[in-house]
Amino acid sequence: MNSLFSIFTSNSSKKEDAETEMTHHHGDYTVNKNRRVDIAIGVFAAICAIIIWVYAVTVGDTTKEFQNIPVTVKRVSIVSTQGYDVQYSDLRVNFKIQGSGSAVSQISENSVEVYVDLSTINLTEITDMKVVELPLVFNVPGDVRCLEKSQEYIKVTITKIVHNGQS
């Protein structure tokens, strides 16, 4: 007895054009393979693979490393005008950022800033000299996270300037 599938396939007309059909017999049914369909499926699979790759590259988390970025010391003039001298070493830091591929790719060394803000120091507590440890601020544009910072703090020495005749 023939299956319903074999009845339809045995009654189908064969095309004489460039379409090549291969027929495989498996028990009570026949499988017709069409080379154009196979090519279309292959092209569709390749397009899907490219779409998935683009999605993974732009949406998936990517990291980027920055090295030797200089630390800027902000608001030195505020401390200086109040009669204090500020000393600190020239500092450079390394760090990594992590975020979506598209966000990370848009960030360059020129768009990141690492700084320390001296306006957070309570100057009334300093009568002679004091070493203050201040947190570094990593200012990175976009929706990314800072990872693996080589340094989190900077030491700044604040000295009260004593003029002759003043204490």
Backbone hydrogen bonds, N-H to C=O, Kabsch-Sander energy under -0.5 kcal/mol:
donor,donor_aa,acceptor,acceptor_aa,energy
3,S,28,D,-1.0
7,I,3,S,-1.5
8,F,4,L,-1.7
9,T,5,F,-2.2
10,S,6,S,-2.0
11,N,7,I,-1.2
12,S,8,F,-0.5
21,E,19,E,-0.5
22,M,33,K,-1.9
24,H,31,V,-2.1
26,H,24,H,-0.6
26,H,29,Y,-2.4
29,Y,26,H,-1.5
31,V,24,H,-2.5
32,N,30,T,-0.6
33,K,22,M,-2.5
33,K,31,V,-0.5
35,R,20,T,-1.5
35,R,33,K,-0.5
38,D,34,N,-1.9
39,I,35,R,-2.3
40,A,36,R,-2.5
41,I,37,V,-2.5
42,G,38,D,-2.1
43,V,39,I,-2.4
44,F,40,A,-2.4
45,A,41,I,-2.4
46,A,42,G,-2.1
47,I,43,V,-2.3
48,C,44,F,-2.3
49,A,45,A,-2.3
50,I,46,A,-2.1
51,I,47,I,-2.3
52,I,48,C,-2.4
53,W,49,A,-2.3
54,V,50,I,-2.6
55,Y,51,I,-2.2
56,A,52,I,-2.6
57,V,53,W,-2.3
58,T,54,V,-2.3
59,V,55,Y,-2.7
60,G,55,Y,-0.7
60,G,56,A,-1.0
62,T,99,G,-3.4
64,K,97,I,-1.9
66,F,95,F,-3.3
69,I,93,V,-2.6
71,V,91,L,-2.4
72,T,70,P,-0.5
72,T,114,V,-2.6
74,K,72,T,-0.7
74,K,116,V,-3.1
79,V,75,R,-1.0
80,S,76,V,-2.6
81,T,77,S,-2.5
82,Q,78,I,-0.5
82,Q,79,V,-0.7
83,G,80,S,-1.9
84,Y,79,V,-1.2
85,D,159,T,-3.3
87,Q,157,T,-2.6
93,V,69,I,-2.6
95,F,66,F,-2.3
96,K,147,L,-2.8
97,I,64,K,-2.6
98,Q,145,R,-2.3
99,G,62,T,-2.1
100,S,143,D,-0.5
101,G,60,G,-1.1
102,S,58,T,-1.4
104,V,100,S,-2.8
105,S,101,G,-2.0
106,Q,102,S,-0.7
106,Q,103,A,-0.6
107,I,104,V,-1.5
108,S,106,Q,-0.5
111,S,108,S,-1.2
112,V,109,E,-0.7
113,E,139,N,-2.2
114,V,70,P,-0.6
115,Y,137,V,-2.2
116,V,72,T,-2.2
118,L,74,K,-2.3
118,L,116,V,-0.6
120,T,117,D,-1.0
121,I,118,L,-1.8
123,L,121,I,-1.1
125,E,122,N,-1.1
126,I,123,L,-1.5
127,T,125,E,-0.7
130,K,158,I,-2.6
132,V,130,K,-0.6
132,V,156,V,-3.5
134,L,132,V,-0.7
134,L,154,I,-2.9
136,L,152,E,-3.1
137,V,115,Y,-3.4
138,F,136,L,-0.6
139,N,113,E,-3.6
139,N,137,V,-0.8
140,V,138,F,-0.8
144,V,142,G,-1.3
145,R,98,Q,-2.9
147,L,96,K,-4.0
150,S,94,N,-2.9
154,I,134,L,-2.4
156,V,132,V,-3.1
156,V,154,I,-0.5
157,T,87,Q,-3.1
158,I,130,K,-3.1
158,I,156,V,-0.6
159,T,85,D,-2.5
159,T,157,T,-0.5
160,K,128,D,-3.6
161,I,83,G,-2.8
162,V,160,K,-0.6
163,H,161,I,-0.6
166,Q,163,H,-2.5
